[in-house]
């Protein structure tokens, strides 16, 4: 998902992107008229978040991806959403910019502890079920399996101080380089070129591990969400669908590019079944 996002104001994203060219948006996919009947045990929520998004998507999500903002902003957003949350801690564990590298235990623990402490002040820690370790590590020359292992260990250690045992999550990009995957619990695969669902079969999952699908619904990709939904229904190892991206970044997000109704229908089918 390496988009080098030009998010306005506080929306700063380190990762989640794709190609370096600037293609025009793809045509909107046709709407699938087949009924949506979801199995239980699935999450649906958009990658990243801002304050407006919490209000705009509450009717069809059951998962918040808390990213972008100060520790206090993230904590307030989680408390407002009041739902299971993936908390992005990549900036606590790894240096900003490219190439990234693990900060080292002392700095990583200090930054992560501050984030967790802010969450306890709003009771946001009640909703934290997953910690997002790093985005697309295969694109980082200084991040190998050893650094992922250190980051995962640090995240679990700090979380335990707050009586939390969250799943550890990474999302991978193009190709079949899943470095460090054995150290995490949720393995994400993003899709901008329509090949993610075929690549997933190459991942050797451990018994406890689960998959997260990241369709690229924003411009210019406009991925049809239905194949991801259908795959998730047929594969119990899939625990969630996390579309990229609701809000506007350098280009139109799902909210504004004509894809909102299709993604909202998928989300409503999933969240309805969980109630």
NUSE-58092 format. One line per field, with one value per residue (C-alpha): chain; x, y, z; residue in one letter. Coordinates in steps of 0.001 Angstrom, whole numbers, plus 500000, padded with zeros to 6 digits. Example, Ala and Ser with C-alpha at 12.3 -4.5 7.8 and 13.67 -1.06 7.14 Angstrom:
2
ch [A  A]
c1 [512300  513670]
c2 [495500  498940]
c3 [507800  507140]
aa [a  s]
***
This chain:
275
ch [A  A  A  A  A  A  A  A  A  A  A  A  A  A  A  A  A  A  A  A  A  A  A  A  A  A  A  A  A  A  A  A  A  A  A  A  A  A  A  A  A  A  A  A  A  A  A  A  A  A  A  A  A  A  A  A  A  A  A  A  A  A  A  A  A  A  A  A  A  A  A  A  A  A  A  A  A  A  A  A  A  A  A  A  A  A  A  A  A  A  A  A  A  A  A  A  A  A  A  A  A  A  A  A  A  A  A  A  A  A  A  A  A  A  A  A  A  A  A  A  A  A  A  A  A  A  A  A  A  A  A  A  A  A  A  A  A  A  A  A  A  A  A  A  A  A  A  A  A  A  A  A  A  A  A  A  A  A  A  A  A  A  A  A  A  A  A  A  A  A  A  A  A  A  A  A  A  A  A  A  A  A  A  A  A  A  A  A  A  A  A  A  A  A  A  A  A  A  A  A  A  A  A  A  A  A  A  A  A  A  A  A  A  A  A  A  A  A  A  A  A  A  A  A  A  A  A  A  A  A  A  A  A  A  A  A  A  A  A  A  A  A  A  A  A  A  A  A  A  A  A  A  A  A  A  A  A  A  A  A  A  A  A  A  A  A  A  A  A  A  A  A  A  A  A]
c1 [500000  502949  501091  503269  499975  499525  496904  495901  496849  497243  496780  500309  500841  504113  503424  500373  501013  501628  503153  505054  502990  499812  497192  493657  490914  489597  485938  483527  482919  479381  477196  476731  473030  473483  472370  474965  474779  477805  479218  479966  483398  484344  485496  485001  486612  488636  492389  493268  490880  490058  487428  484837  485237  484072  480710  480463  481030  479496  476511  478545  481801  482618  486340  488323  491825  493228  496048  497185  497329  498766  498450  495615  493782  494019  492771  489821  488936  488984  486827  484339  484073  483746  484400  487188  490286  493514  495911  498780  502011  504411  505630  506407  508480  510128  511761  509833  510733  512511  514288  512784  514473  513618  514135  515602  513893  514405  512908  510239  509033  508977  506870  504549  504063  503027  500470  499020  498888  496919  494477  493910  492904  489878  489254  490218  492331  489065  488741  492310  492395  495195  498489  499624  503365  504534  503263  504826  508128  509271  509835  512183  515864  516593  513642  514212  512679  514900  513633  510045  510613  512038  509126  506555  508227  508350  504693  503556  505715  504325  500750  501084  501802  498271  496789  496327  497186  496456  497052  500077  499393  501388  500101  502270  502303  503152  505024  505619  508061  506399  509413  508739  505245  505881  506149  502676  499088  497215  498734  497356  497660  496787  495492  495783  496406  493838  496261  496028  493534  495791  498877  497294  497612  501402  501272  501982  499770  500375  497350  496727  497265  494513  494316  493178  492206  492971  491105  492139  488813  490180  491244  492760  492216  488494  488680  485340  484783  482630  485492  487091  483782  483186  486713  486236  482959  484617  487824  487450  491077  490069  489231  488682  488308  490021  489473  491890  490722  487548  488868  490431  494221  496061  493153  489521  488838  485954  483651  483970  484868  481579  482479  480852  477552  479276  481582  478783  476666  479526  480065  476386  476141  479115  478157  474528  475597  477776  474904]
c2 [500000  502297  505365  508052  509511  513240  513202  516644  518047  515252  512311  511013  507482  505592  502897  501378  502139  500857  501936  505101  506029  508080  506101  507403  505809  502510  502248  501451  497672  496429  495830  492148  491519  488221  488358  488902  486353  486468  483857  484745  485680  488351  491911  494790  498208  500663  501144  504233  506651  510251  511814  512218  508625  507269  508977  508330  504568  503509  501939  499266  498578  496488  497245  500477  500821  503566  505344  508929  511438  512000  509457  511501  511791  508051  507310  509673  508166  504618  505588  507325  504365  501904  498816  496255  498135  497621  500160  501242  501204  501121  504663  503676  500664  501762  504993  507231  507737  505301  503103  502343  500399  499140  501902  499612  498335  501440  503988  501608  500740  504392  505475  502499  502861  506498  505453  502735  505065  507611  504861  503897  507490  507257  503535  503000  500050  498141  497963  497263  493739  494041  495956  496846  496304  497639  498122  496249  495288  493619  497115  498081  497277  497576  495542  491811  488953  489684  493242  492112  489564  492265  494590  491867  490918  494551  495127  492075  492992  496530  495377  492854  495704  496892  493401  493138  490253  491658  489912  491213  492205  493006  493726  492677  494142  492783  489554  486598  488023  487393  488038  487752  486358  483550  486127  487622  486470  488299  488329  490930  490962  494074  494189  496869  494769  492039  489293  489143  486304  484132  485008  484061  480353  480677  481689  478801  479670  478367  477009  480183  482630  484418  486316  489878  491011  494587  495474  498733  500475  504012  505651  504693  500969  500739  497043  495271  494194  491181  488727  489495  488993  485690  484497  485368  483436  480309  480520  480399  481464  484945  487077  490447  492669  496059  498179  500904  503697  505543  509060  511169  511110  512400  510942  510133  507515  505055  507656  509972  507845  506048  502848  503677  501859  498606  498636  499707  496756  494352  495907  495793  492117  491299  493451  492336  488720  489542  491066]
c3 [500000  499493  498248  499824  500917  500726  503452  504630  508020  510566  508198  507954  506734  506586  504032  502458  498788  495327  492051  491240  488198  488228  486293  485804  487923  486658  485626  488421  488607  487981  491001  491846  492412  494254  497909  500610  503427  505692  508027  511631  512911  510362  510878  508444  508805  506735  506797  508814  510416  511107  513332  510575  509461  512797  512258  508526  508655  511965  510206  508411  510289  513332  513375  513762  512347  514571  512764  512081  514899  518349  521118  522606  519273  518705  522212  521810  518426  519804  522767  520458  518076  520987  518878  518394  517282  515389  516881  514632  516649  513703  514407  517999  516995  513745  512593  510161  506519  504245  504889  508264  511041  514502  517066  519683  522794  524957  522542  521258  524751  525813  522818  522941  526687  526174  523558  525740  528741  526710  525806  529430  530248  527934  528524  524889  525995  526485  522691  521564  520154  517591  517318  513799  513756  510378  506846  503931  505579  502359  500938  503773  503266  506998  508275  508243  510181  513169  513511  513102  515861  518148  517392  518056  521334  522434  521537  523478  526459  526741  526153  528967  531394  530692  531055  527286  524982  521520  518237  516329  512732  509573  506063  503115  499626  496194  495646  497934  500485  503839  506007  509715  509217  511681  514496  514027  514465  511705  508208  505824  502032  500063  496526  493871  490780  491299  492313  496110  496269  494122  496177  499486  498801  498983  502655  505012  507970  511459  513280  515277  512407  510525  507226  506600  503092  502021  498800  497143  496827  496550  493308  490985  491713  492555  493397  493373  497005  496137  495306  498674  500434  498646  499433  503099  503223  501851  503910  507699  508138  506957  509979  508373  505320  505639  502517  501554  501980  503063  503468  500736  500435  497352  495375  496074  498710  498714  500241  497231  494194  493544  495409  498755  498140  497184  500201  502525  501371  502118  505525  506421  505497  507722  510691  510621  511016  514036  516049]
aa [x  x  x  x  x  x  x  x  x  x  x  x  x  x  x  x  x  x  x  x  x  x  x  x  x  x  x  x  x  x  x  x  x  x  x  x  x  x  x  x  x  x  x  x  x  x  x  x  x  x  x  x  x  x  x  x  x  x  x  x  x  x  x  x  x  x  x  x  x  x  x  x  x  x  x  x  x  x  x  x  x  x  x  x  x  x  x  x  x  x  x  x  x  x  x  x  x  x  x  x  x  x  x  x  x  x  x  x  x  x  x  x  x  x  x  x  x  x  x  x  x  x  x  x  x  x  x  x  x  x  x  x  x  x  x  x  x  x  x  x  x  x  x  x  x  x  x  x  x  x  x  x  x  x  x  x  x  x  x  x  x  x  x  x  x  x  x  x  x  x  x  x  x  x  x  x  x  x  x  x  x  x  x  x  x  x  x  x  x  x  x  x  x  x  x  x  x  x  x  x  x  x  x  x  x  x  x  x  x  x  x  x  x  x  x  x  x  x  x  x  x  x  x  x  x  x  x  x  x  x  x  x  x  x  x  x  x  x  x  x  x  x  x  x  x  x  x  x  x  x  x  x  x  x  x  x  x  x  x  x  x  x  x  x  x  x  x  x  x  x  x  x  x  x  x]
***
